[in-house]
Amino acid sequence: MKKLLALLLFPLLVAACTKEGGEASEISAGITLQIIDAQNQDLLDPASTSPKAVDLSKVKVYYIREGKEVLFYRENMDGPRGFQLIKPQLGHPHYGLLLGLDCESKEKVTTTILEWEDGRRDVFKTAFYRQSEPSLQILQQKIWLNGELIWDNNRDSGKTPIYEITR
């Protein structure tokens, strides 16, 4: 019975996720962080023996909503806690932490807080371009980390935002 119900509801869910005329949505709201130490050791590598290695089980992501910090958790997502670990790829020798930046708020500039296992916090502010017609577009334009501009879509020619943090 559950399979039959799922088959009947699936077309309704697909229709709700697309615009009339088959227009697709485009959303870009993330940054890849690479965390290294002074010796260029990858602190995100699960096999790392460094005392500075990141324990991802203790990392938290918060979005600021109406002036309050809201812990991010969505069990139905690939990164339910607001981030995903990415294996080294495409010429990048280190693991990456793909951090989802808050694009759900209607604010022009949103705030995402990444809290590390040692209690240290990094604050990401993201400016977005938003368009709803003819198709939905939410595109990050600028990203600041702790008040410093680290990525600008115009300056960085639309390249995927990757930022290296040294601990």
N, C-alpha and C positions, 0 to 999 in steps of 0.2 A: 504494500500500500504506500509506503514512504517513497519508493522509487517512482511509482505512478504519479504521486503528488509532485515530486521534484521535476518530472518530465513535463507536467502541465504548467508548472510555475516558471520554468526556465525561459520560455519565450517572453513572458511578461517582464522578467528581470533584465533580459537583453534589451528589450524595447525601452525600458526606463533608463538604461545607461547610454543610449545614443540619441542624437538629435534627429529630427525629421530630415529626410533626404540622405541619411547615412553619414552625416558629418561626424567626424571623430573628435574626441576630446584630446587636448594636449596639456599635460601638467609636468612641469619640471620644478622640483623642490627638494634638492638634496645636495650633499657635499660628501666627498670621500676624504677621510682623514687617514694619514699614515703617521704612526706614532713610533719614533725612534729615540735611541739614547745618543750620547755624545760619540759613541764608537760606531754609530750607524747600525746598531742591532735593532731588529724588528721587535718592538714590544707588544705587537698584536699577535705574533706567531704563537699558536697554541703550544708549540714545542719549546718555547723560550724558557730558559732557566734563569734569566736575569731577575734580580730582586725588584726591578722596576717594571716587570712585565704587567700588562693590563689584565685584570680579572674581570672579564665582561659580565660575569654573573652579578657583579655589584655595581655596574654602570646604570645610571638612570637618565631618562630624558623627560624634561618638563616643557610644556607650552605655557605661555602667559596668556591667560584669558581673564578679561575684566580686572586686570591688575593682580590676579592671583596665579600662583604656580599650580598647574594641573599635571600630575604624573601621567605620562603617555603609556597606555597599554591597550592593544587591540589584538585579542587572541586569534582572530581570523586572518591576520596579515602575515606575510613572509617574515617580517621583522616586527613581531608583536610588541617589542619594547622600544620601538622607534629607531632601531638601527639593525644592520646586518654586517657580519664579517665576510669580507670578500677575499678570496685567495689571490696571490700574486698573478697578474695577467697583463697583457698588452704592453710589455716592456717595463712594467713597474715591478721592481724586485721585492716589494714588501706587501704584506697583507694590508687591506684597507678596511676602515670602518665607515660604511655607508650610512650617514646620518640623515634621517628624514626631517626636513625643516618644515615648520608650521605654515601650510598654505591654506588651511581651512578657515582661519580667521579672515574676516573681511577687511582687516586693517591693511593699509598700504605697506607698512613695515611691521613684520611680526617678530616675535622673540622666542627662541628655542634655547633651553639651558641643558647642557650636557654635564652631568655630575659624575665625576670619576670616583673610583673605589676609595681613594684617600680623602674624599670630601672636597677636593678642589673642583671648581666649576668654570666652565667656559660658556660664555654668552654669545650666541649667534643671533644677529639681527639680519633679516632678509627683506629686501624691497622686491615687490612683485608687480608685474604687468598683468592685468586681469581683463578678459574680454568674454562676453557671454554669447554674442551673436556674430557671425552665423554659426560658429561652433565655440564650445567652451575652451578657453585658453587661460592657464595660470602659469606664468613663466617667471622664474627668478631673474632679477636684473642685477642686483648687487647683494653681496654677503659681507658682513662685518663680523670679526671675531674679537671680542673684548674691546670694542670701539675702533679697531683698525680695519680699514677696507682691505679684504683679502681676495675678493673676486668681483669683477665688473664685466658683465656680458659684452659691453661695447669694447672695452679695453682688451679683454681676453678672447675676442673673436668667437664668442659662443662656445669655447672649449668647455668640456666637462670640468666642474670645479673639483680640484684635488689640492689638498693643503697638507703640508708636513709639519707636525708638532714634535719638537725635541724636548725630552724630559731629562 
